[in-house]
């Protein structure tokens, strides 16, 4: 399993974190997403190396948040 970090801005509360994490978890190949608004990041554990970073970005941006980068 691999873990990546998405730098996400716009999360202001626990509900924001939940919306972002749930959106990312719907992407095929994602096992778990944990959002952290204090550090503007989401840690994403992948169950599949084929998980699309672009699909994760699109899922976040569809919730009206912005992905600034991927580490």
Secondary structure, 3 states (H helix, E strand, C coil): CEEEEEEEECCCCHHHHHHHHHHHHCCCCEEEEEEEHHHCEEEEEECCCCCCHHHHHHHHHHCCCEEEEEC
